[in-house]
Amino acid sequence: MKRRSKIILSSVIALSLTGGVVAYAKSGHHGFHVKERLTQKLELDSQQSSTLESLIVTMKDSKHEFRQNGFFDFNQMILLLEDQQLDQQKAMELVREKLTAIENQAQKVIASAAGFTNSLTDEQRAELQSMAEKRAEHHRQHRRHHHDHEEAE
């Protein structure tokens, strides 16, 4: 695998893990514990810990932005459905607005994630990747169990 591909793959995995970690860190003291656990597990120095904190704040802000402004305005979509024919151009405009908002937030989150992951040593990055793989496997098993449970009903 080329160096560039490894870097991209590692960044995607690290971003996935940090995204999952921040999803766990929904509020207050739990976020503190997640940060502390990563700081301890990866043996982060103060600068790395600071970039992790910045990432957590950026992701929380992004999540708050979507909750506050709504990911999708169903009221606008309902108004479109009141017309005899769906205004496809207006519907597409609504979608583009949301995609732009997502892209703007994604740029902030990715830049913050890059600040964190780029500060890691090779060993820390490998440990983060291992943690991401374990987390992904846990989610696969959870989804598989949930899917099996639904089929049984």
C-alpha positions in Angstrom: 0.0 0.0 0.0 1.3 3.4 -0.9 2.2 5.9 1.8 -0.5 8.3 0.7 -3.1 5.5 0.8 -2.0 4.5 4.3 -2.2 8.1 5.5 -5.7 8.5 4.0 -6.9 5.2 5.4 -5.5 5.9 8.8 -7.1 9.3 8.8 -10.5 7.9 7.8 -10.2 5.2 10.5 -9.1 7.8 13.1 -11.9 10.1 12.1 -14.4 7.3 12.4 -13.1 6.4 15.9 -13.0 10.0 17.1 -16.5 10.5 15.6 -17.7 7.5 17.6 -15.9 8.6 20.7 -17.5 12.1 20.5 -20.9 10.5 19.8 -20.4 8.7 23.1 -19.4 12.0 24.7 -22.9 13.4 24.5 -22.6 15.6 27.5 -20.8 16.8 30.5 -18.8 14.3 32.6 -19.1 11.4 30.1 -17.2 13.5 27.5 -14.6 14.1 30.1 -14.2 10.4 30.7 -13.8 9.7 27.0 -11.1 12.3 26.7 -9.3 11.0 29.7 -9.5 7.4 28.5 -8.1 8.3 25.1 -5.5 10.5 26.7 -4.4 7.6 29.0 -4.7 4.8 26.4 -2.8 6.7 23.7 -0.5 8.3 26.2 -1.2 11.8 24.8 1.0 14.7 25.6 -0.5 18.0 26.6 -0.5 19.4 23.0 -2.2 16.2 21.7 -4.7 16.3 24.5 -5.5 19.9 23.6 -6.1 19.0 19.9 -8.3 16.1 21.1 -10.3 18.5 23.2 -10.6 20.8 20.2 -11.9 18.0 18.1 -14.5 17.0 20.7 -15.7 20.6 21.0 -15.8 21.0 17.2 -17.9 17.8 16.9 -20.2 18.8 19.7 -20.7 22.2 18.1 -21.4 20.6 14.8 -24.0 18.3 16.3 -25.6 21.2 18.2 -25.7 23.2 14.9 -27.7 20.5 13.2 -30.0 20.0 16.2 -30.7 23.7 16.5 -31.3 24.3 12.8 -32.8 21.0 12.0 -31.2 18.6 9.6 -34.2 18.7 7.3 -37.1 21.1 7.3 -40.1 18.9 7.0 -42.4 21.9 7.1 -40.9 23.2 3.8 -41.3 19.7 2.3 -44.9 19.5 3.4 -45.6 22.9 1.7 -44.1 21.4 -1.5 -46.5 18.5 -1.2 -49.5 20.8 -1.0 -49.1 21.8 -4.6 -50.7 19.7 -7.3 -47.2 18.8 -8.7 -44.0 18.6 -6.8 -41.7 21.6 -7.5 -38.6 19.5 -8.3 -36.4 22.6 -8.6 -37.5 23.9 -5.1 -37.1 20.4 -3.6 -33.6 20.2 -5.1 -32.8 23.7 -3.7 -33.8 22.5 -0.2 -31.5 19.4 -0.6 -28.6 21.6 -1.8 -29.0 23.9 1.2 -28.7 21.0 3.6 -25.8 19.5 1.6 -24.0 22.8 1.8 -24.5 23.0 5.6 -23.3 19.4 5.9 -20.2 20.2 3.8 -19.4 23.3 5.9 -19.6 21.4 9.1 -17.7 18.5 7.6 -14.8 20.8 6.7 -14.6 22.0 10.3 -14.7 18.5 11.7 -12.2 17.1 9.2 -9.8 20.0 9.8 -10.0 19.4 13.6 -9.7 15.6 13.2 -6.6 16.2 11.0 -5.1 18.4 13.7 -5.5 15.6 16.2 -4.6 12.6 14.1 -1.6 14.4 12.5 -0.2 15.1 15.9 -0.1 11.3 16.8 3.1 9.2 16.6 3.0 6.0 14.5 2.5 4.0 17.7 -0.4 6.1 18.8 -1.9 6.0 15.4 -1.7 2.2 15.4 -3.4 2.0 18.8 -6.1 4.4 17.6 -6.6 2.2 14.5 -6.8 -0.9 16.8 -9.4 0.9 18.9 -11.4 1.9 15.8 -11.3 -1.7 14.5 -12.6 -3.0 17.8 -15.4 -0.4 17.9 -16.4 -1.2 14.3 -16.5 -4.9 15.1 -18.7 -4.2 18.1 -21.1 -2.2 15.9 -21.2 -4.9 13.3 -22.1 -7.5 15.9 -24.7 -5.2 17.4 -26.3 -4.6 14.0 -26.2 -8.3 13.2 -27.8 -9.1 16.5 -30.5 -6.4 16.0 -31.1 -7.6 12.4 -31.4 -11.2 13.5 -33.8 -10.1 16.3 -36.0 -8.3 13.8 -36.2 -11.3 11.4 -37.3 -13.5 14.3 -40.3 -11.3 15.0 
